[in-house]
């Protein structure tokens, strides 16, 4: 069975979770969250109570399973641990906090890095899903809703730039139906490019530094290759490498 653990990092934040190997989990957190982590308490075979404790401490939550490390939060954690141990018929462990709460500048800097890592991880997962979906599908499959084009356009904005998006059908100047994408904070919509069927549009998906001058294959395969290039660029150079400045964002034509 899993154990419930209480940990604290170098800026004073508190983390509560469960694991079958608590020390291994501590080392993993140090790597993924880029912080020094100390073990404060372990309650064997009590991992099932994690969700309840997280809910009870929600007012102190900072990010993920990290909570404020101030005196009020520490007292609340102690109360939760004592209540749990009473139910289990055990003596509560003594909670000794090895790290003081760091300065506001230090905590904000760590939180910013943490947010960036989580954003990058989310985008990376979305790249993987879209690459797999397109690789497993057929470029010749009927797609009257242009689902793939909308998904690719949304990926660029909703996931990479973290802005709200909505796509609506409109009537073009020649009476044809066009898909217009709207971004949060942008009053003028843009026509969603035909990424999956037009090589010229598909080439817009590539990171500027990696974009080939020409593509001899299908637009579909160009899209897949472009997503793989964006995924690789994200892993090597971070999110800023995809769009170094707003002038290089691969937008579609404005809908006027």
C-alpha positions in Angstrom: 0.0 0.0 0.0 1.1 3.6 -0.5 2.2 5.9 2.2 1.1 9.5 2.8 4.0 11.9 2.8 4.6 15.5 3.8 7.5 17.3 2.2 8.9 20.8 2.1 11.1 22.5 -0.5 13.8 25.1 -0.3 11.4 28.1 -0.6 9.3 26.8 2.3 6.4 25.4 0.3 4.7 22.2 1.6 3.9 19.2 -0.6 1.5 16.4 0.3 1.0 13.2 -1.7 1.3 9.5 -1.7 3.8 7.0 -2.9 4.9 3.4 -2.5 8.5 4.6 -2.4 8.6 7.9 -0.7 12.3 8.6 -1.0 12.3 7.8 -4.7 9.3 10.1 -5.0 11.3 12.9 -3.2 14.2 12.6 -5.6 11.8 12.7 -8.6 10.2 15.9 -7.3 13.7 17.5 -6.9 14.3 16.7 -10.5 11.0 17.7 -12.0 10.3 20.8 -9.9 14.0 21.8 -9.7 14.1 22.4 -6.0 15.7 20.9 -2.9 13.1 18.8 -1.1 13.2 17.5 2.5 10.9 14.8 4.0 8.9 16.1 6.9 6.7 13.1 7.7 5.6 9.7 6.4 2.4 7.9 7.5 2.6 4.3 6.2 -0.4 2.7 4.5 -2.3 6.0 4.6 -2.0 7.1 1.0 -5.8 6.6 0.5 -6.4 9.8 2.6 -4.4 12.0 0.2 -7.4 13.4 -1.7 -9.3 14.3 1.5 -6.3 16.1 2.9 -5.6 18.0 -0.3 -9.3 19.2 -0.4 -9.1 20.3 3.2 -6.0 22.3 2.6 -7.2 23.8 -0.8 -7.3 27.4 0.6 -3.5 27.2 1.1 -2.7 25.8 -2.4 -0.1 27.6 -4.5 0.4 25.3 -7.5 -0.2 21.6 -8.1 0.2 19.8 -4.8 2.3 22.6 -3.3 1.0 24.6 -0.4 2.0 27.8 1.3 4.6 27.2 4.1 3.5 29.9 6.4 2.6 29.3 10.1 -1.2 29.1 9.4 -0.7 26.4 6.7 1.7 24.5 8.9 -0.8 24.5 11.7 -3.5 23.3 9.3 -1.3 20.5 8.1 -0.6 19.5 11.7 -4.3 19.4 12.5 -5.0 17.2 9.4 -2.1 14.8 10.3 -3.4 14.5 13.9 -6.9 13.8 12.8 -5.7 11.1 10.4 -3.5 9.5 13.0 -6.4 9.5 15.5 -8.6 7.6 13.0 -5.7 5.2 12.4 -5.1 4.7 16.1 -1.5 5.9 15.8 0.6 8.6 17.5 1.0 11.6 15.2 4.6 12.3 14.0 6.4 15.4 15.1 6.5 17.9 12.3 9.8 19.7 12.0 10.1 22.2 9.1 13.7 22.4 7.9 13.2 25.5 5.6 11.9 28.9 6.5 9.6 30.7 4.1 11.8 32.4 1.5 11.5 35.9 0.3 8.7 37.0 -2.0 11.3 37.4 -4.9 12.6 33.9 -4.4 9.2 32.3 -4.2 7.9 34.2 -7.2 11.0 33.2 -9.2 10.6 29.5 -8.4 6.8 29.7 -9.2 7.5 31.3 -12.5 9.9 28.5 -13.4 7.4 25.9 -12.2 4.6 27.4 -14.3 6.9 27.4 -17.4 7.8 23.8 -16.9 4.1 22.8 -16.6 3.2 24.8 -19.7 5.9 23.2 -21.7 4.9 19.7 -20.5 1.2 20.4 -21.5 2.2 21.6 -24.9 4.5 18.7 -25.4 1.7 16.3 -24.6 -0.6 18.0 -27.0 2.1 17.8 -29.8 2.3 14.1 -29.1 -1.5 13.6 -29.3 -1.8 15.5 -32.5 1.2 13.8 -34.1 -0.2 10.3 -33.2 -3.7 11.2 -34.4 -2.5 12.4 -37.8 -0.1 9.6 -38.2 -2.8 7.0 -37.5 -5.3 8.7 -39.8 -5.5 9.2 -43.5 -4.8 12.4 -45.4 -7.6 11.4 -47.9 -10.2 10.9 -45.2 -13.3 13.1 -45.5 -13.1 16.1 -43.2 -15.9 18.5 -44.1 -15.6 20.2 -40.6 -11.9 20.7 -41.2 -11.3 19.3 -37.7 -7.6 18.9 -38.3 -7.1 22.4 -39.5 -8.9 23.8 -36.5 -7.0 21.6 -34.1 -3.7 22.7 -35.6 -4.6 26.4 -35.4 -5.9 26.0 -31.8 -2.6 24.3 -30.8 -0.6 27.3 -31.9 -2.7 29.7 -29.9 -4.6 27.9 -27.1 -1.7 25.7 -26.0 1.5 27.5 -27.1 0.4 31.0 -26.4 -2.2 30.2 -23.6 -4.9 32.4 -25.0 -8.6 31.6 -25.4 -9.8 30.7 -28.9 -13.0 30.1 -30.7 -13.5 29.1 -34.4 -16.8 30.0 -36.2 -18.0 29.4 -39.8 -18.5 32.6 -41.8 -19.5 33.3 -45.4 -16.7 34.4 -47.6 -16.8 37.1 -50.3 -17.6 34.5 -53.0 -20.3 32.9 -50.9 -18.1 30.0 -49.7 -17.9 28.9 -46.1 -14.7 29.9 -44.3 -13.6 29.1 -40.8 -12.6 32.2 -38.8 -10.5 31.9 -35.7 -10.8 34.4 -32.9 -8.2 34.9 -30.2 -8.7 36.4 -26.8 -7.7 40.1 -26.9 -7.8 40.2 -30.8 -10.8 42.0 -32.2 -10.2 40.9 -35.8 -10.5 37.2 -36.6 -8.3 35.4 -39.1 -9.1 32.7 -41.6 -7.9 29.3 -40.5 -5.4 28.1 -43.0 -5.9 24.9 -44.9 -2.9 23.3 -43.2 -3.8 19.7 -43.9 -4.4 20.1 -47.6 -2.2 23.1 -48.7 1.6 22.7 -48.6 2.1 26.5 -48.5 -0.1 26.7 -45.4 1.4 23.6 -43.8 4.9 25.2 -44.1 3.6 28.0 -41.8 3.5 25.5 -39.0 7.3 25.0 -39.0 9.5 26.8 -36.5 11.1 29.7 -38.4 14.6 28.3 -37.9 13.7 24.8 -39.2 11.3 25.6 -42.0 12.3 24.0 -45.3 12.3 26.1 -48.4 10.1 23.6 -50.2 8.2 20.4 -49.5 7.8 17.6 -52.1 5.4 15.4 -50.2 1.8 15.9 -49.1 0.6 18.8 -46.9 -0.6 16.2 -44.4 2.9 14.8 -44.0 4.3 18.3 -43.9 2.0 19.0 -41.0 3.2 16.0 -39.1 6.9 16.8 -39.8 6.3 20.4 -38.7 4.8 19.3 -35.4 7.7 17.0 -34.8 10.0 19.9 -35.5 8.1 22.1 -33.0 8.3 19.4 -30.4 12.0 19.0 -30.9 12.6 22.7 -30.8 10.5 22.9 -27.6 12.6 20.2 -26.0 16.0 21.8 -27.0 15.4 25.5 -26.6 12.2 26.0 -24.7 8.9 27.7 -25.6 10.5 31.1 -26.6 12.3 29.3 -29.5 9.0 28.6 -31.3 8.0 32.2 -31.7 11.0 34.4 -31.0 8.8 37.5 -31.5 5.2 38.2 -32.5 6.2 39.2 -36.0 7.0 35.5 -36.7 3.7 34.0 -35.5 2.3 31.9 -38.4 -1.1 33.6 -38.6 -3.7 33.2 -41.3 -5.2 36.0 -43.4 -7.4 38.4 -41.5 -11.1 38.1 -41.9 -12.4 41.5 -42.8 
